[in-house]
Amino acid sequence: MSLNIKFIGKIPPPIGGVTIHTYRLFQWLKKYKKISINLTALNDTENDDRDVKYIGNIYLWLVKKVLFSFQEDIIHYHGSDYRGLLLLVLVKKLHNDFKLVWSIQGEHIVPMIQSKNKFMQSIIYDLDTIIVANKYIQEGLYSLGVDKKNVVVISPFLMPLDNNPKQLLAKYKKKERKILIFNAYRLEFNKKGEDIYGFATLIKSFKYINVNTTLVLLIPQMNQLEKKYYHDCINELNEDYKQRIILIQDEKNQGWEYINEADIFIRPTITDGDSISVKEALCCEVPTIVSDCTYRPEETIKFKTGDYHSLAHAVNDLINNYIVEKHKLLNLDLCNKSNGNDFLNLYLKIGKN
């Protein structure tokens, strides 16, 4: 008898780290005969997979589950909406006929939990398993009193099953000019109003970066506030710099397909998890520069978080030593390991208990 699993979460589009991970893991797990899996999508997408269903209003849907529970053995919630998690915990308390799993990919989630009142904080103690992206999130949950045996670290990184990238940046390539690429599904701000993706730091650094570069900004979505912020940052540059910046708002093609064609990938975030795009870049053998805000793969080149001079220095050094740095990315171990097996083994373990 196979193990029956339900995923609850958003899938692309939008093309962000969490949505990519959720759908990519779903596709990986469908290959295994030991389990049966379906996905309840929290967003309405044009997906023709018969095992994916859009449920509309999650709260109305979960109220029904309060009455009738789930048919699956494991419910894995990939959302960040704490009210949705609260309702799932309520269903579990009333019926207790399934295991409840939650994934946390971003380090900002732990402070979000800490800001809740004691009752809202307490619901994390009723989860059977919390899967986290790195040890810092793990330690943050321990500090909140979560049982250590209920927290598991598994990298969310999985390369896509369809590994045939398109030629998306060919028209921007110029001889002797390096393509730098920045990827964020949107420009976001924390409660302090800080730019989470470090966009302003990137734009300020561009003034001090080798002029034989083109900066590609892959930002699929921006609301009006984010557009204003974007233009305010860009307008600090003179026209010569602006002409070497290309904004791409593509919600259909995945970020790694663009990154694969770039020369350098830059991720200047002020907070992060185990970034999927960073590992995608490394596996595409694209030298990668990252802020030092959290744990980063050893193959990356780090700069001081929020310091645009430090970022510019890192980019210029990389350009000067490009062949050496690119050669270091050949046949990386992280690209040959399938985290899909780690998830599968965890589900099988949870299902037995």
C-alpha positions as CSV (number, residue, x, y, z in Angstrom):
1,M,0.0,0.0,0.0
2,S,1.5,3.3,-1.1
3,L,1.9,6.4,1.2
4,N,-0.6,9.1,0.3
5,I,0.7,12.7,0.4
6,K,-0.9,16.1,-0.2
7,F,1.1,19.3,-0.9
8,I,-0.6,22.6,-0.1
9,G,1.1,25.7,-1.6
10,K,1.6,28.0,-4.5
11,I,3.2,26.9,-7.8
12,P,4.6,29.0,-10.7
13,P,3.8,31.5,-11.8
14,P,4.9,33.5,-9.9
15,I,8.4,32.2,-10.4
16,G,9.9,32.5,-6.9
17,G,12.2,30.2,-4.8
18,V,9.3,28.7,-2.8
19,T,6.9,28.1,-5.8
20,I,9.7,26.6,-7.9
21,H,10.7,24.3,-5.0
22,T,7.2,23.2,-4.3
23,Y,6.4,22.3,-7.9
24,R,9.8,20.8,-8.7
25,L,9.7,18.6,-5.6
26,F,6.1,17.5,-6.5
27,Q,7.3,16.5,-10.0
28,W,10.3,14.6,-8.5
29,L,8.1,12.7,-6.1
30,K,5.6,11.6,-8.7
31,K,8.3,9.4,-10.1
32,Y,8.3,7.2,-7.1
33,K,6.0,4.2,-6.9
34,K,6.2,4.1,-3.1
35,I,4.0,7.1,-2.8
36,S,0.9,8.7,-4.2
37,I,0.9,12.5,-4.3
38,N,-1.4,15.4,-5.2
39,L,-1.0,19.1,-5.0
40,T,-3.6,21.6,-3.8
41,A,-2.6,24.9,-5.4
42,L,-3.3,28.2,-3.5
43,N,-3.0,30.2,-6.7
44,D,-4.9,29.8,-10.0
45,T,-2.4,28.8,-12.7
46,E,-2.8,27.4,-16.2
47,N,-1.5,23.9,-15.1
48,D,-2.9,20.9,-16.9
49,D,-1.5,18.3,-14.5
50,R,-4.5,16.2,-13.3
51,D,-2.9,15.9,-9.8
52,V,-2.9,19.7,-9.3
53,K,-6.1,21.3,-8.2
54,Y,-6.8,25.0,-7.4
55,I,-9.2,25.3,-4.4
56,G,-10.0,29.1,-4.5
57,N,-10.4,30.5,-1.0
58,I,-8.1,28.4,1.3
59,Y,-10.0,29.4,4.5
60,L,-13.4,28.2,3.2
61,W,-11.7,25.0,2.0
62,L,-10.0,24.4,5.3
63,V,-13.3,25.0,7.2
64,K,-14.7,22.0,5.3
65,K,-11.6,20.0,6.4
66,V,-12.4,20.9,10.0
67,L,-15.6,18.9,9.5
68,F,-14.3,16.1,7.3
69,S,-10.5,16.0,7.7
70,F,-8.2,14.7,4.9
71,Q,-7.9,11.4,3.1
72,E,-4.1,11.6,2.8
73,D,-1.6,10.2,5.3
74,I,0.7,13.3,5.2
75,I,-0.2,16.9,4.7
76,H,2.8,19.1,3.7
77,Y,2.1,22.8,3.9
78,H,4.4,25.0,1.8
79,G,2.7,28.3,2.6
80,S,3.8,31.2,4.7
81,D,0.3,32.3,5.7
82,Y,0.2,31.6,9.4
83,R,-3.6,31.6,9.5
84,G,-3.6,28.7,7.1
85,L,-1.2,26.9,9.3
86,L,-3.5,27.6,12.3
87,L,-6.5,26.0,10.6
88,L,-4.4,23.0,9.6
89,V,-3.4,22.5,13.2
90,L,-7.0,22.8,14.2
91,V,-8.0,20.1,11.7
92,K,-5.2,17.9,13.1
93,K,-6.3,18.4,16.7
94,L,-9.9,17.5,15.9
95,H,-9.2,14.4,13.8
96,N,-5.5,13.4,14.4
97,D,-5.6,11.0,11.4
98,F,-2.7,12.5,9.4
99,K,0.8,13.8,9.9
100,L,1.3,17.5,9.5
101,V,4.5,18.9,7.9
102,W,5.5,22.5,7.3
103,S,8.4,23.9,5.2
104,I,10.3,27.0,6.1
105,Q,12.8,28.3,3.5
106,G,13.4,31.9,4.6
107,E,15.2,33.0,7.8
108,H,12.7,35.8,8.2
109,I,9.9,33.3,9.2
110,V,11.4,32.7,12.7
111,P,11.2,36.5,13.7
112,M,7.7,36.5,12.2
113,I,6.7,33.6,14.6
114,Q,8.4,35.4,17.5
115,S,6.3,38.5,16.9
116,K,3.1,36.5,17.4
117,N,1.3,36.1,20.8
118,K,1.9,33.0,22.9
119,F,-1.1,31.2,21.5
120,M,-0.1,31.8,17.9
121,Q,3.4,30.7,18.7
122,S,2.2,27.5,20.3
123,I,0.8,26.1,17.1
124,I,4.3,25.1,15.9
125,Y,4.5,22.7,18.7
126,D,1.6,20.7,17.2
127,L,3.4,20.0,13.9
128,D,4.8,16.6,13.4
129,T,7.8,17.8,11.4
130,I,9.2,21.1,10.3
131,I,11.5,21.0,7.3
132,V,13.9,24.0,7.2
133,A,16.4,25.2,4.6
134,N,19.4,25.8,6.9
135,K,20.9,25.4,10.4
136,Y,20.1,29.0,11.3
137,I,16.4,28.5,10.9
138,Q,16.8,25.2,12.8
139,E,18.5,27.0,15.7
140,G,15.9,29.7,15.7
141,L,13.1,27.1,16.1
142,Y,15.1,25.4,18.9
143,S,15.2,28.8,20.7
144,L,11.4,28.9,20.5
145,G,11.2,25.5,22.3
146,V,10.4,23.3,19.3
147,D,11.4,19.7,20.0
148,K,14.7,19.0,18.2
149,K,13.5,15.7,16.8
150,N,10.7,17.5,14.9
151,V,13.0,19.8,13.0
152,V,14.8,18.5,9.9
153,V,17.3,20.4,7.7
154,I,17.0,19.5,4.0
155,S,18.1,21.9,1.2
156,P,15.2,22.9,-1.0
157,F,17.5,22.7,-4.1
158,L,16.5,20.4,-6.9
159,M,17.6,20.9,-10.5
160,P,14.6,20.8,-12.9
161,L,13.7,17.5,-14.6
162,D,13.6,19.2,-17.9
163,N,17.2,20.5,-18.2
164,N,17.1,22.0,-21.7
165,P,17.6,25.7,-21.3
166,K,16.5,28.1,-24.0
167,Q,18.6,30.9,-25.6
168,L,17.0,33.9,-23.8
169,L,19.9,36.3,-23.6
170,A,21.6,35.8,-26.9
171,K,20.5,39.2,-28.3
172,Y,22.2,41.0,-25.4
173,K,25.6,39.3,-25.7
174,K,28.4,41.5,-26.9
175,K,32.1,40.6,-27.4
176,E,34.3,41.4,-24.5
177,R,31.4,42.4,-22.3
178,K,30.3,40.3,-19.3
179,I,26.6,39.8,-18.5
180,L,25.8,40.2,-14.8
181,I,22.4,39.0,-13.7
182,F,20.2,39.7,-10.7
183,N,17.0,37.6,-10.0
184,A,14.1,38.4,-7.7
185,Y,10.5,37.4,-8.4
186,R,9.6,40.9,-7.0
187,L,11.2,43.7,-4.9
188,E,10.2,43.1,-1.3
189,F,10.6,45.0,2.0
190,N,10.7,43.8,5.6
191,K,8.7,45.4,8.4
192,K,11.5,48.0,8.9
193,G,11.1,49.0,5.2
194,E,14.4,47.5,4.3
195,D,15.0,46.2,0.8
196,I,15.3,42.4,1.3
197,Y,16.9,41.6,-2.1
198,G,19.5,44.3,-1.7
199,F,18.5,46.0,-5.0
200,A,19.7,49.5,-4.0
201,T,23.1,48.0,-3.0
202,L,23.4,46.4,-6.4
203,I,22.5,49.6,-8.3
204,K,24.9,51.7,-6.3
205,S,27.7,49.2,-6.9
206,F,27.1,49.4,-10.6
207,K,28.8,52.8,-10.7
208,Y,32.0,51.2,-9.6
209,I,31.9,48.0,-11.6
210,N,34.0,47.5,-14.8
211,V,32.2,49.3,-17.6
212,N,32.5,46.3,-20.0
213,T,29.4,44.8,-18.4
214,T,25.7,44.6,-19.0
215,L,23.4,44.2,-16.0
216,V,20.3,42.1,-16.5
217,L,17.6,42.6,-13.9
218,L,15.2,39.6,-13.9
219,I,12.2,40.8,-11.9
220,P,9.0,39.1,-13.1
221,Q,6.6,41.1,-10.9
222,M,6.4,44.6,-9.4
223,N,3.5,46.4,-7.8
224,Q,3.3,50.2,-7.9
225,L,5.3,50.8,-4.8
226,E,8.0,48.4,-6.0
227,K,8.1,50.1,-9.5
228,K,8.6,53.5,-7.8
229,Y,11.4,52.1,-5.7
230,Y,13.0,50.5,-8.8
231,H,12.9,53.8,-10.8
232,D,14.2,55.8,-7.8
233,C,17.2,53.6,-7.6
234,I,17.8,53.5,-11.4
235,N,17.5,57.3,-11.7
236,E,20.5,57.7,-9.4
237,L,22.6,56.5,-12.4
238,N,23.6,58.6,-15.4
239,E,22.5,57.7,-18.9
240,D,25.7,55.8,-19.8
241,Y,25.0,53.3,-16.9
242,K,21.3,53.1,-17.6
243,Q,21.9,52.1,-21.2
244,R,23.8,49.0,-19.9
245,I,20.8,47.9,-17.7
246,I,18.2,45.5,-19.1
247,L,14.9,44.9,-17.1
248,I,13.2,41.6,-18.0
249,Q,9.8,40.8,-16.6
250,D,9.2,37.2,-17.8
251,E,6.7,35.1,-15.8
252,K,6.8,32.0,-18.0
253,N,10.5,31.0,-18.3
254,Q,12.4,30.0,-15.2
255,G,15.2,32.1,-13.7
256,W,17.9,29.4,-14.1
257,E,17.3,29.5,-17.9
258,Y,18.5,33.1,-17.9
259,I,21.2,32.6,-15.3
260,N,22.6,29.8,-17.4
261,E,23.4,32.2,-20.2
262,A,24.9,34.9,-17.9
263,D,28.6,35.3,-17.0
264,I,28.1,36.3,-13.3
265,F,25.1,35.8,-11.0
266,I,24.7,38.3,-8.1
267,R,22.5,37.8,-5.0
268,P,22.8,40.7,-2.6
269,T,20.0,39.9,-0.2
270,I,20.1,41.1,3.4
271,T,18.4,37.9,4.6
272,D,18.0,34.5,3.0
273,G,17.5,30.8,3.3
274,D,19.3,28.2,1.2
275,S,18.8,30.0,-2.0
276,I,17.7,27.8,-4.9
277,S,18.9,30.3,-7.5
278,V,22.4,30.4,-6.0
279,K,22.8,26.6,-6.4
280,E,21.2,26.7,-9.8
281,A,23.8,29.2,-10.9
282,L,26.7,27.1,-9.5
283,C,25.4,24.0,-11.2
284,C,25.2,26.0,-14.5
285,E,28.9,26.8,-13.9
286,V,28.1,30.5,-13.5
287,P,30.4,32.2,-11.0
288,T,28.2,33.6,-8.2
289,I,28.6,36.5,-5.9
290,V,26.5,36.6,-2.7
291,S,26.1,38.7,0.4
292,D,27.4,37.2,3.6
293,C,24.1,37.6,5.4
294,T,23.8,33.8,6.1
295,Y,25.4,30.4,5.3
296,R,26.4,30.2,1.7
297,P,27.9,27.4,-0.4
298,E,31.7,27.5,-0.2
299,E,31.9,27.8,-4.0
300,T,30.4,31.3,-3.9
301,I,32.2,34.6,-3.6
302,K,31.1,36.6,-0.7
303,F,30.8,40.4,0.0
304,K,29.8,42.3,3.0
305,T,26.0,42.6,3.2
306,G,24.7,46.0,2.3
307,D,28.2,47.3,1.3
308,Y,28.1,48.4,-2.3
309,H,31.8,49.1,-2.4
310,S,32.5,45.6,-1.2
311,L,30.1,44.2,-3.9
312,A,31.8,46.2,-6.7
313,H,35.2,45.1,-5.5
314,A,34.1,41.4,-5.6
315,V,32.7,41.8,-9.1
316,N,35.8,43.5,-10.5
317,D,38.1,40.9,-8.9
318,L,36.0,38.1,-10.4
319,I,36.1,39.7,-13.8
320,N,39.9,39.9,-13.5
321,N,40.2,36.3,-12.5
322,Y,37.2,34.9,-14.4
323,I,38.8,31.9,-16.1
324,V,40.2,30.6,-12.8
325,E,37.0,31.1,-10.9
326,K,34.8,29.5,-13.6
327,H,37.1,26.5,-13.7
328,K,36.4,25.9,-10.0
329,L,32.8,25.2,-10.7
330,L,33.3,22.1,-12.9
331,N,31.7,18.9,-11.6
332,L,30.5,20.2,-8.2
333,D,29.3,17.6,-5.7
334,L,26.2,19.6,-4.9
335,C,25.0,19.3,-8.5
336,N,25.2,15.5,-8.4
337,K,23.2,14.9,-5.2
338,S,19.5,14.5,-5.4
339,N,17.7,16.0,-2.4
340,G,14.6,14.4,-3.7
341,N,15.7,11.2,-2.0
342,D,16.1,13.0,1.3
343,F,12.5,14.2,1.1
344,L,11.3,10.7,0.1
345,N,13.1,9.0,2.9
346,L,11.7,11.5,5.4
347,Y,8.1,11.0,4.2
348,L,8.5,7.2,4.5
349,K,9.9,7.6,8.0
350,I,7.0,9.9,9.0
351,G,4.5,7.6,7.5
352,K,5.7,4.7,9.6
353,N,5.3,6.5,12.9
